[in-house]
Amino acid sequence: MHRNTLIYRIEKIKEILKTDLKNYEELLLIQLALRIYRLLGKFLYHDEFAD
């Protein structure tokens, strides 16, 4: 990935989330939310095809 692409994507994430990615508390909340989202997705996908 090109450096400018990475910078652009990070700026878009900051804009969408309306957050400062240098704030460690906010970063922790984002990480926890992403982990919960992924776990729920795995459980929902698994339950959907469990029958």
C-alpha positions as CSV (number, residue, x, y, z in Angstrom):
1,M,0.0,0.0,0.0
2,H,1.3,3.4,-0.9
3,R,2.0,5.9,1.9
4,N,-0.4,8.4,0.6
5,T,-3.2,5.8,0.4
6,L,-2.6,4.9,4.0
7,I,-2.7,8.5,5.1
8,Y,-5.9,9.1,3.2
9,R,-7.6,6.0,4.7
10,I,-6.6,7.0,8.2
11,E,-8.0,10.5,7.7
12,K,-11.2,9.0,6.4
13,I,-11.5,6.8,9.4
14,K,-10.9,9.8,11.7
15,E,-13.6,11.8,9.8
16,I,-16.2,9.0,9.9
17,L,-15.6,8.2,13.5
18,K,-15.3,11.9,14.5
19,T,-12.4,10.9,16.8
20,D,-8.8,11.7,17.5
21,L,-6.8,8.5,17.0
22,K,-4.1,9.8,19.3
23,N,-6.5,9.5,22.3
24,Y,-5.7,6.1,23.9
25,E,-9.1,5.7,25.6
26,E,-10.9,6.2,22.3
27,L,-8.6,3.8,20.6
28,L,-9.3,1.2,23.2
29,L,-13.1,1.6,22.8
30,I,-12.7,1.3,19.0
31,Q,-10.6,-1.9,19.4
32,L,-13.1,-3.4,21.8
33,A,-16.0,-2.6,19.5
34,L,-14.3,-4.2,16.5
35,R,-13.6,-7.3,18.5
36,I,-17.2,-7.6,19.7
37,Y,-18.4,-7.0,16.2
38,R,-16.2,-9.8,14.8
39,L,-17.2,-12.2,17.6
40,L,-20.9,-11.5,17.1
41,G,-20.4,-12.0,13.3
42,K,-18.9,-15.4,13.9
43,F,-21.6,-16.5,16.2
44,L,-24.4,-15.2,14.0
45,Y,-22.9,-16.8,10.9
46,H,-22.4,-20.1,12.8
47,D,-26.0,-20.1,14.2
48,E,-27.4,-19.3,10.8
49,F,-26.0,-22.5,9.4
50,A,-26.2,-24.7,12.5
51,D,-29.6,-26.3,11.5
